Amino acid sequence: MTNHDNGQSLRQFVQRMTQSPAYQRGNAPQFASEQVTRNPQSPLNGKRIAFLGSSVTAGFAARGRSFVDYLVARDGIIATKSAVSGTTLAGHDQGGYLVRLQRDFPTSNKYDLFVCQLSTNDNRHGKNLGQRTPPEQRDRFDETTTLGAIERICQYVSCELHCPLAFYTCLQDDSAGKYATLIQQLQQLAAKWNFAIIDLFHNQELRTQTAAQPDAMFDDVHPTQEGYYQIWLPVFEKELTQILASKKGK
């Protein structure tokens, strides 16, 4: 399939998505970030937080608004958001994670926290999982693999940006268990690189709330504005507050 065919297919999908009743209900005006009331007493107010991700961070099924934009609206965080739908952790494709890591988060920037989405696209695009490196290895990662790319992100944030790091996992129908396997590997890497994990994939309360609000998700991966606002925002407020408190003074 040519790039033209791929682009046409994506446009057709987006057109069907935006015309669907679930999309329209889940992105009704009352869920817009402009309707959010600011909380000046939020412990996140004024925190400089970087976000690197793909479609879930971008708000693909939520008119370009994600939990990041709701954190800005309600909690007053100062966000740097770099998110491109369909991109992978592994590899150096234009627009991919590793290219944007250095392009959009230069070493001169100062952050209180760096948050990275554990993309579901690597499995979908058949990227090689790769291997974790030994605890003492701090460079020369195989960045064509998902785990090598994750370690490169860890190295860059730790050694160049000098701020705490957190990864967050996504919701997904994972019948083959590939995303769950990736999460297991991420948990092993957390011990080496000392980062936090916001594990939405295994968050049963979040899944229960999502099941009770069918329009909160457009599909198994992508929330609507309703989902980001009513379900995801409180989770991220709690998790980010705890992570920043635990890193304070370290």
N, C-alpha and C positions, 0 to 999 in steps of 0.2 A: 504493500500500500504506500502511495506517495505521501509526502508531507501535505500536499493539497488535499488528498483524500482524508488524512488524519484531521486536518483543520476543519474540513466540512463536517466530518462525523461529530467532532466536538461541538461545533455550532448547533448541529441538529439536536444533540443531547441536551445542551443548555436550553435551547428553545423549548423542548419537551418538558424539561425540569421546571422552568419558570412558569409554564402554563398549567402545571399540575395543581390540583386542589390542595395537596399536602404542602407544597411549597408556598402557595398563596396564604393558606391558613397559618402556617408556621412563621411566616414573615409578615403578619398583619401589622398595621401601624402601631398598635399598643405595645408591641415587643421591640420597637426600634430603640437604638441606643440613645437617641435624642429624648426619649421619654424617661430616662433614668435620672433619679434624684441624687445629686452629689452628697457624699458623706464626708465632710471635712475632718471628722474625727477618725477616719480610717487609719489604721497603723501602716497602710501601704501608701498613704498620701505622700507624694513627692519622691517616691522611690524610683530610681532609674533602672528599668528592667528591659532587657533585650529578648526578643523572641525570634527564633529561627525555625522555619517549618515549611509545610506544603499546604494542601487544600484545607485542612482542618484549622490551621492557624490563620489561613487567609479568609475563612468564612465563605467557602465555595457555594454552599447552598443557603447562605444567609445574606445575600445581597452585599457581599464583601465585608460583612461585620462578623467578628468572632469574639470569643471571650476576652481577647486582648482589648478590643474597643470598649467593651463593657467595664473592664477594669479601669480604663482611662476615664470613662464617664462617671462611674460611681465612686471609685477609690482614689482618683487623682494621680495614678501612676504616670510617670513620664516614660512612654514606651517607644522603643525602636523595633519595628515589626518588619521582618523580611520573610515573606511567604509567597511561594509560587506553586500553584496547583499542579499535581502530577509529577513533581520532582522527587528525586531519590537522595538518600544519604550517600550511597556509593557512587564513585565516579566523578568525573570533572566536566560533565555536560554543562553547556551554557545555561545558567539559571538554576543549576543544582545546588545542593546544600553547601558543598565545599567551595564552590566558586563564590557564592554569596557570603559565606562566612568571612572571608577576607575583604571582599568588596564593600559590604554593608556594615561591617563592624571593625573599623580600623583600630589599631592599637592605641591611638590617641583618645579614644572614647573611654569614658568612665561609667561603669555600671555597678549597681548594688547586687544584681543577679542576672544570670544568663539562662534562658529557658529554651530547650530544644525539643521539638516534636519527634517522637519515634515514628517515623513515617511507615505507613502500610504499603507504600508504593514499591519498596525494594522487592518484596515478595511478588507483587503483581507484575513487575517488570523482569522477574527472573534474575535479580542480582545475586551474586555469590555471597553467602553468609560470611565466609572466611573464618579466621581463627583469632582468639584472644592472644595477645602477646604476653610474655612473662611479666611478673610484677615489676621487675627492675627496668624493663624496656620502656623508654620514654620518647622514642622517635622511630623513623623508618617503618611506618605502617603501610600495609597494602590498601591504599585508598580506593582501589577498584572493588573492594569488598565492603559489605555493610559494617562489619565490626571494625575493620581498619579505618573506615570513615568516622565512626563514632569515636575511636581513640584519637584521631586527628583533631576532632572538635574538642575533646577533653584537653588535649595538649595545648591547643590555641587559647582556649578560655583560661586555663590555669596559668600558662607561662607568658601569654601576651596581653590578655585582658585583665588578669589578676583579680578575678571576682568569682564568687560561688557559682556553681552550675547545677541545674536540675533538668532532667528529661521528663516528659510526660508521655504516657501511652494513650492510645486511642481505643474507641469502641470499634468492634469489627466482628462479623460472623466469620469465625475462624475454624471451620470444620476440619481443615487439614492440619491444624495446630502449628502452622509455620510462624504466625505472629507470636503465639505463646512461647515458642522456642526462642525467638528473638528477644522477648522480654526476659526469659531466664538468663540469656547471655548478658543482657544489659545489667541485670542484678549482680552478676559476677564482676562485671567491669566497675560497678559502683564501689566495690570494696577497694579496687586498685586506685581509682581516680577520686574517690571521696566526693561523689555527687549524690544529690537527692533524686528520688523517683516519685513522681505524682502518677500513681497507677490507676488510671480510669478503667482500664481493661478488666481488672479484677475487683472493681468497686461495685459490690452488689447493691448497695443502696442507690447508687446512681443508675444502675440498670433497672432497678425496680421503679424509680421515678420516671425513667424514660419509657418503660412499658405502660405506665399509667397515663402518659401524655403522648399519644401517637404522633402528633404533629411536631414534637420536639426534635425528631430526626427525619431528614428527608429519605435517607437510606440507612444501611447498617453502619456507615462511617461518618456521615456528614450531618451535624446539627443544623437546625434552622435557628432563626433569631430567638424563637421561643425557648429552644433547648439551651442555647448559650446563656440567655438572660436568667431563666428561672431555675435551671438545673446546674449548668456548668459554672456560672459565676460564683455562687456560694462555695463550691468546692475549691476553686482556685483562690478565692479570698482566704479561706482557711489554710490551705496548703502553703501558699506563698508567705503568709504571715508567720507560720511556724518555721519555715525554712530560713527566712531572714532573721528571726529571733534566735534560732540555733546557731547561726553563723556570726552573730554580732560579737565583736570583740576578738574573733579568731584571726 
